Amino acid sequence: MPEQDFETQPLAAHDLPSVVVPLLKGVLYQEGNPALWNSLLGLQVRVRDYVAVLGLELALDEAEGYAFLRSHSGSGDEAETKLPRLIARRPLSFPVSLLLALLRKKMAEFDASGGDARLVLSGDDIAELIRVFLPESSNEAKLMDQVDSHLNKIVDLGFLRRLKPQSGQKQMFEVRRILKAFVDAQWLAEFDERLAAYRTLLQGDRKGIGQNE
């Protein structure tokens, strides 16, 4: 019986291009495609080498079950700095940035409580998080329209996922674990101080508006 050549056997069910292409399109979640995720784990060394040529690096969190590509964080040499940016930077409005930080803080509190692995909030729950930081308005419908617009943006960015609504229930959202990779622990540690400064600024603006009326 001839000796089997293990070097020629496939490392995973998917080949390298079929793993890299989905990563170039966006975030890969373990729960969304377990077979592709397992292939990524088996091919991750080759994936890292391949995307490095493109000036990218693989961010993979096996415990949380997500992976994505980002621009290389190292200083690199002169040739690397001339590479075009493949992963676009998306400017975010202040309310969207603030809401992402509030959701990240909520996730930290949720994790500390030792509850379920999935943080699920209603649209009303999320509106309450940011309500105190938005300009006062007597028009509740207008406020909710603004919050809905911010939520749509965050869903598009992949940090929230709409859950299929049950009959007669409110729209629920799952806060995706990948948010932890974009709002890090150091930023979160300074968050309360930043919020206090913003509250003071907001209160000053409201007093000024009242005096000018």
MARGURO-421133 format. One record per residue (C-alpha): x, y, z; residue number from 0; residue in one letter. Coordinates in Angstrom, 3 decimals. Example, Ala and Ser with C-alpha at 12.3 -4.5 7.8 and 13.67 -1.06 7.14 Angstrom:
REM MARGURO-421133
+----------+----------+----------+-----+----+
:       c1 :       c2 :       c3 :   i : aa :
+----------+----------+----------+-----+----+
:   12.300 :   -4.500 :    7.800 :   0 :  A :
:   13.670 :   -1.060 :    7.140 :   1 :  S :
+----------+----------+----------+-----+----+
//
This chain:
REM MARGURO-421133
+----------+----------+----------+-----+----+
:       c1 :       c2 :       c3 :   i : aa :
+----------+----------+----------+-----+----+
:    0.000 :    0.000 :    0.000 :   0 :  M :
:    1.590 :    3.321 :   -1.059 :   1 :  P :
:    2.487 :    5.796 :    1.641 :   2 :  E :
:   -0.017 :    8.673 :    1.842 :   3 :  Q :
:    1.370 :   12.112 :    1.069 :   4 :  D :
:   -0.111 :   14.311 :    3.777 :   5 :  F :
:    1.520 :   17.412 :    2.343 :   6 :  E :
:   -0.821 :   17.317 :   -0.630 :   7 :  T :
:   -3.988 :   16.912 :    1.451 :   8 :  Q :
:   -6.228 :   19.990 :    1.816 :   9 :  P :
:   -5.923 :   21.819 :    5.118 :  10 :  L :
:   -9.616 :   22.635 :    5.237 :  11 :  A :
:  -12.869 :   22.272 :    3.349 :  12 :  A :
:  -12.323 :   25.646 :    1.625 :  13 :  H :
:   -9.297 :   26.802 :   -0.328 :  14 :  D :
:   -7.451 :   30.056 :    0.381 :  15 :  L :
:   -9.357 :   32.326 :   -2.053 :  16 :  P :
:  -12.751 :   31.115 :   -0.808 :  17 :  S :
:  -11.717 :   32.178 :    2.712 :  18 :  V :
:  -10.073 :   35.504 :    1.834 :  19 :  V :
:  -12.820 :   36.817 :   -0.466 :  20 :  V :
:  -15.548 :   36.830 :    2.244 :  21 :  P :
:  -13.117 :   38.589 :    4.599 :  22 :  L :
:  -12.510 :   41.283 :    1.986 :  23 :  L :
:  -16.263 :   41.817 :    1.832 :  24 :  K :
:  -16.779 :   42.198 :    5.582 :  25 :  G :
:  -16.822 :   40.505 :    8.976 :  26 :  V :
:  -16.878 :   36.711 :    9.152 :  27 :  L :
:  -18.848 :   35.285 :   12.093 :  28 :  Y :
:  -18.511 :   31.744 :   13.387 :  29 :  Q :
:  -22.251 :   31.458 :   13.936 :  30 :  E :
:  -23.033 :   32.660 :   10.423 :  31 :  G :
:  -20.914 :   30.085 :    8.602 :  32 :  N :
:  -19.355 :   27.432 :   10.877 :  33 :  P :
:  -17.740 :   25.507 :    7.992 :  34 :  A :
:  -16.037 :   28.606 :    6.586 :  35 :  L :
:  -14.983 :   29.619 :   10.099 :  36 :  W :
:  -13.307 :   26.239 :   10.679 :  37 :  N :
:  -11.530 :   26.585 :    7.349 :  38 :  S :
:  -10.263 :   30.026 :    8.381 :  39 :  L :
:   -8.850 :   28.588 :   11.617 :  40 :  L :
:   -7.026 :   25.919 :    9.642 :  41 :  G :
:   -5.728 :   28.358 :    7.028 :  42 :  L :
:   -5.151 :   31.417 :    9.187 :  43 :  Q :
:   -1.346 :   31.410 :    8.848 :  44 :  V :
:   -1.637 :   31.399 :    5.058 :  45 :  R :
:   -4.426 :   33.994 :    5.197 :  46 :  V :
:   -2.237 :   36.308 :    7.302 :  47 :  R :
:    0.664 :   35.960 :    4.871 :  48 :  D :
:   -1.598 :   36.529 :    1.870 :  49 :  Y :
:   -3.379 :   39.657 :    3.120 :  50 :  V :
:   -0.090 :   41.117 :    4.401 :  51 :  A :
:    0.937 :   41.510 :    0.759 :  52 :  V :
:   -2.132 :   43.753 :    0.360 :  53 :  L :
:   -1.154 :   45.870 :    3.381 :  54 :  G :
:   -3.824 :   44.249 :    5.561 :  55 :  L :
:   -3.828 :   42.175 :    8.713 :  56 :  E :
:   -6.229 :   39.578 :   10.017 :  57 :  L :
:   -8.002 :   40.366 :   13.280 :  58 :  A :
:   -9.379 :   37.102 :   14.643 :  59 :  L :
:  -11.034 :   36.549 :   18.001 :  60 :  D :
:  -11.599 :   32.833 :   18.376 :  61 :  E :
:  -13.308 :   33.169 :   21.768 :  62 :  A :
:  -15.859 :   35.699 :   20.520 :  63 :  E :
:  -16.199 :   34.044 :   17.114 :  64 :  G :
:  -15.463 :   36.808 :   14.616 :  65 :  Y :
:  -12.735 :   37.816 :   12.178 :  66 :  A :
:  -12.137 :   40.766 :    9.870 :  67 :  F :
:   -9.407 :   42.497 :    7.900 :  68 :  L :
:   -7.977 :   45.891 :    8.800 :  69 :  R :
:   -5.240 :   48.116 :    7.475 :  70 :  S :
:   -1.835 :   47.107 :    8.792 :  71 :  H :
:   -1.193 :   48.826 :   12.124 :  72 :  S :
:    2.604 :   48.614 :   11.953 :  73 :  G :
:    4.778 :   51.450 :   10.684 :  74 :  S :
:    6.022 :   49.368 :    7.758 :  75 :  G :
:    8.626 :   50.415 :    5.213 :  76 :  D :
:    8.333 :   53.092 :    2.553 :  77 :  E :
:    6.891 :   50.672 :   -0.005 :  78 :  A :
:    4.081 :   49.661 :    2.357 :  79 :  E :
:    3.067 :   53.257 :    3.015 :  80 :  T :
:    2.501 :   53.774 :   -0.735 :  81 :  K :
:   -0.064 :   50.973 :   -0.954 :  82 :  L :
:   -3.612 :   52.194 :   -1.633 :  83 :  P :
:   -6.025 :   51.762 :    1.265 :  84 :  R :
:   -8.266 :   48.758 :    0.647 :  85 :  L :
:  -10.265 :   49.059 :    3.877 :  86 :  I :
:  -12.015 :   52.409 :    3.764 :  87 :  A :
:  -12.319 :   54.600 :    6.830 :  88 :  R :
:  -15.902 :   55.681 :    7.423 :  89 :  R :
:  -16.448 :   59.036 :    9.094 :  90 :  P :
:  -19.110 :   58.786 :   11.790 :  91 :  L :
:  -21.377 :   61.499 :   13.112 :  92 :  S :
:  -21.097 :   62.420 :   16.782 :  93 :  F :
:  -24.430 :   60.761 :   17.749 :  94 :  P :
:  -23.422 :   57.506 :   16.046 :  95 :  V :
:  -19.987 :   57.534 :   17.696 :  96 :  S :
:  -21.562 :   58.295 :   21.063 :  97 :  L :
:  -24.131 :   55.540 :   20.687 :  98 :  L :
:  -21.426 :   53.012 :   19.771 :  99 :  L :
:  -19.551 :   53.948 :   22.948 : 100 :  A :
:  -22.730 :   53.684 :   25.045 : 101 :  L :
:  -23.457 :   50.251 :   23.587 : 102 :  L :
:  -19.885 :   49.183 :   24.307 : 103 :  R :
:  -20.240 :   50.294 :   27.919 : 104 :  K :
:  -23.543 :   48.451 :   28.160 : 105 :  K :
:  -21.809 :   45.314 :   26.860 : 106 :  M :
:  -19.063 :   45.644 :   29.493 : 107 :  A :
:  -21.689 :   45.875 :   32.233 : 108 :  E :
:  -23.568 :   42.943 :   30.732 : 109 :  F :
:  -20.425 :   40.788 :   30.603 : 110 :  D :
:  -19.581 :   41.685 :   34.201 : 111 :  A :
:  -23.008 :   40.480 :   35.316 : 112 :  S :
:  -22.262 :   37.004 :   33.954 : 113 :  G :
:  -25.510 :   36.826 :   32.010 : 114 :  G :
:  -26.313 :   35.346 :   28.622 : 115 :  D :
:  -23.632 :   35.524 :   25.928 : 116 :  A :
:  -25.910 :   37.644 :   23.718 : 117 :  R :
:  -26.760 :   41.218 :   24.605 : 118 :  L :
:  -30.226 :   41.922 :   23.184 : 119 :  V :
:  -31.876 :   45.356 :   23.517 : 120 :  L :
:  -35.077 :   46.875 :   22.197 : 121 :  S :
:  -35.079 :   50.062 :   20.164 : 122 :  G :
:  -36.608 :   51.834 :   23.174 : 123 :  D :
:  -33.785 :   50.553 :   25.411 : 124 :  D :
:  -31.207 :   51.992 :   23.042 : 125 :  I :
:  -33.098 :   55.283 :   22.736 : 126 :  A :
:  -32.955 :   55.673 :   26.523 : 127 :  E :
:  -29.170 :   55.240 :   26.457 : 128 :  L :
:  -28.675 :   58.273 :   24.244 : 129 :  I :
:  -31.724 :   60.393 :   25.135 : 130 :  R :
:  -29.940 :   62.364 :   27.857 : 131 :  V :
:  -27.201 :   63.382 :   25.406 : 132 :  F :
:  -29.478 :   64.652 :   22.637 : 133 :  L :
:  -30.899 :   68.175 :   22.530 : 134 :  P :
:  -34.167 :   68.453 :   24.424 : 135 :  E :
:  -37.204 :   68.104 :   22.210 : 136 :  S :
:  -40.919 :   68.059 :   22.919 : 137 :  S :
:  -41.448 :   66.087 :   19.722 : 138 :  N :
:  -41.088 :   62.431 :   20.739 : 139 :  E :
:  -41.741 :   61.183 :   17.202 : 140 :  A :
:  -38.922 :   63.342 :   15.843 : 141 :  K :
:  -36.569 :   62.057 :   18.544 : 142 :  L :
:  -37.363 :   58.434 :   17.709 : 143 :  M :
:  -36.851 :   59.139 :   13.993 : 144 :  D :
:  -33.378 :   60.464 :   14.812 : 145 :  Q :
:  -32.564 :   57.411 :   16.925 : 146 :  V :
:  -33.865 :   55.088 :   14.190 : 147 :  D :
:  -31.569 :   56.811 :   11.694 : 148 :  S :
:  -28.568 :   56.277 :   13.988 : 149 :  H :
:  -29.554 :   52.630 :   14.521 : 150 :  L :
:  -29.796 :   52.047 :   10.776 : 151 :  N :
:  -26.242 :   53.337 :   10.383 : 152 :  K :
:  -24.947 :   51.091 :   13.164 : 153 :  I :
:  -26.728 :   48.084 :   11.650 : 154 :  V :
:  -25.078 :   48.898 :    8.299 : 155 :  D :
:  -21.696 :   49.044 :   10.045 : 156 :  L :
:  -22.308 :   45.561 :   11.463 : 157 :  G :
:  -22.304 :   46.422 :   15.172 : 158 :  F :
:  -26.031 :   45.721 :   15.612 : 159 :  L :
:  -28.181 :   42.983 :   14.126 : 160 :  R :
:  -31.942 :   43.225 :   13.812 : 161 :  R :
:  -33.698 :   40.191 :   15.191 : 162 :  L :
:  -36.824 :   38.859 :   13.565 : 163 :  K :
:  -39.684 :   40.440 :   15.508 : 164 :  P :
:  -42.162 :   38.164 :   17.225 : 165 :  Q :
:  -45.871 :   38.818 :   16.798 : 166 :  S :
:  -46.879 :   41.895 :   18.776 : 167 :  G :
:  -43.355 :   42.510 :   20.126 : 168 :  Q :
:  -41.028 :   45.460 :   19.691 : 169 :  K :
:  -38.069 :   45.398 :   17.317 : 170 :  Q :
:  -35.100 :   43.855 :   19.125 : 171 :  M :
:  -31.407 :   44.259 :   18.341 : 172 :  F :
:  -28.427 :   42.065 :   19.148 : 173 :  E :
:  -25.252 :   43.977 :   19.983 : 174 :  V :
:  -22.519 :   42.194 :   18.031 : 175 :  R :
:  -19.416 :   41.167 :   19.962 : 176 :  R :
:  -17.156 :   42.687 :   17.312 : 177 :  I :
:  -17.899 :   46.093 :   18.866 : 178 :  L :
:  -15.275 :   45.199 :   21.488 : 179 :  K :
:  -12.585 :   45.276 :   18.799 : 180 :  A :
:  -13.421 :   48.860 :   17.808 : 181 :  F :
:  -14.021 :   50.448 :   21.213 : 182 :  V :
:  -11.140 :   49.150 :   23.295 : 183 :  D :
:  -10.802 :   48.816 :   27.065 : 184 :  A :
:   -8.510 :   51.848 :   27.407 : 185 :  Q :
:  -11.007 :   54.130 :   25.675 : 186 :  W :
:  -13.810 :   52.662 :   27.750 : 187 :  L :
:  -11.881 :   53.369 :   30.973 : 188 :  A :
:  -11.871 :   57.071 :   30.080 : 189 :  E :
:  -15.478 :   57.038 :   28.934 : 190 :  F :
:  -17.139 :   58.188 :   32.172 : 191 :  D :
:  -14.843 :   61.215 :   32.341 : 192 :  E :
:  -15.627 :   62.116 :   28.733 : 193 :  R :
:  -19.357 :   61.716 :   29.316 : 194 :  L :
:  -19.224 :   63.953 :   32.401 : 195 :  A :
:  -17.476 :   66.661 :   30.369 : 196 :  A :
:  -20.038 :   66.372 :   27.607 : 197 :  Y :
:  -22.948 :   66.537 :   30.089 : 198 :  R :
:  -21.501 :   69.754 :   31.515 : 199 :  T :
:  -21.140 :   71.218 :   28.034 : 200 :  L :
:  -24.666 :   70.168 :   27.091 : 201 :  L :
:  -26.162 :   71.667 :   30.250 : 202 :  Q :
:  -24.332 :   74.932 :   29.568 : 203 :  G :
:  -25.746 :   75.054 :   26.035 : 204 :  D :
:  -29.270 :   74.465 :   27.339 : 205 :  R :
:  -28.944 :   77.292 :   29.898 : 206 :  K :
:  -27.652 :   79.598 :   27.189 : 207 :  G :
:  -30.621 :   78.777 :   24.974 : 208 :  I :
:  -33.028 :   79.475 :   27.838 : 209 :  G :
:  -31.434 :   82.854 :   28.566 : 210 :  Q :
:  -31.615 :   83.909 :   24.924 : 211 :  N :
:  -35.307 :   83.116 :   24.599 : 212 :  E :
+----------+----------+----------+-----+----+
//
